[in-house]
Amino acid sequence: MRIERLSTGVRGFDPLVAGGIPRGFLVAVVGEPGTGKSVFCIHFARRGLLEGDKVIYVTTEESRESIMRQASMFGFDFERAVEEGRMIIIDALLRDKRDEWNMTEVTVDELIGKVIQAKKALGYGRTRLIIDSMSAFWLDKPAMARKYSYMVKRILSKWDMTILATSQYAITTSYGFGFGIEHVADGIIRFRKLLRNWELKRYVIVEKMRQTPHSLRVHEVEIRDGVGMLVKGPVEATRDEVTLPSKVVESVKKGVERKAIEEELMEGLLSEGM
């Protein structure tokens, strides 16, 4: 079966996921603050607008105006897209009851209701949904992360939405505020940062992407003024590797081993056929 893939719009990233994110997936974009999660999501939204998709952007930690200003720094005109009815930005930060696209309460029920309302307003068609971030919905009850993530996936998957949901990680431990979203997600894109020679470096690894022969390498990413995010070459086996959480390193190792076994089996089947 042919899998329809959506380009992320981030230069150099799509080849890491066989051309893009499968349509209808819920993908968790996780990492510490300042690693590039929101910039990645802004690219995904802009690419959708270029391809004629409907775009819904839920912002819980920045205002609607802040998202539009940030997009404009990379040459993306979100304000025009909103005015033309191709994009709706739902603001969960200001909580103004007079604004149709504000959330007065940060609850999963209101999130789902507001997103479905936005989908109906935008009309029929392929839709990209960004929730930045999901962590806001379980900050005071992290044990509910998996349940809330499952609710979002189960209900909104019926509305032809491909979802990017960011999740914050603690700076001190690199652990998430609730592990539920990673168990529920169809894909996990993890961002990291590190100081090297007193310069901040950012990295990305595709830890999981179902139905996709994705890259298992850590890649350096760069965010440039007026351009946005781009993926540079893979990082060699250096001390960068050990700065990743141990669970991530083990997951990558298992993935490499599994791929090697699959290749050996395939070679065996081919030789037997000959």
Secondary structure, DSSP 8 states (H G I E B T S, - for coil): ----EE----BTTGGGGTTSEETT-EEEEEE-TTSSHHHHHHHHHHHHHHTT-EEEEEESSS-HHHHHHHHHTTT--HHHHHHTTSEEEEE-SS--TTSTTB-SS--HHHHHHHHHHHHHHH-SS-EEEEEETGGGGSTT-GGGHHHHHHHHHHHHGGGTEEEEEEEEB-TTT--BS-SHHHHH-SEEEEEEEEEETTEEEEEEEEEEETT-----S-EEEEEETTTEEEEEEE--SSHHHHTS-HHHHHHHHHHHHHHHHHHHHHHHHHHHH-
